[in-house]
Amino acid sequence: MKQNIKFMKLTPGEKFALLRKLNGKSLEEIAAYLKMEVSAYLRLEEDFVYPSNLQIERIGYFYGLSYEEVMTVGEGDCY
């Protein structure tokens, strides 16, 4: 019997948090790289603020990923 398995899509903040945890980085490290306060970065991870395209690109660069790779983190077979 074939099952249909659907994957939940993660929010951008959930993707950022997942990337940070998978790479063993601290909030302080990524916030410093992005030149923002930890509290401001945390608002991105908690989805209180939607990231700009530039922020997504810079986060990707931090982890060695493209914009598209960042936006597909946690979806199916990606990352």
C-alpha positions, 0 to 999 in steps of 0.5 A: 500500500502506497502512502502519501507523505506530505512534508510541512513547510518550515517558516524562514525563522524555523529554517534559520534556527535549524541551520544554526543548530545543525551547524553548531553555531550560537545566536551570538555568532550569527548575529555578529556576522550579520552585524545585528543585535542578538535580540534582533536576530532572534526576532528573525528566528522567531518569525516576528520579522520577515527577513529581507532577501539580503539577509537570506543571502547573507545567512546562506553565505554564512553556512555556504549555501545559496539563497535557494538552498536556504529557502528549501532547508527542512523540506523533503530531501534537502539539507 
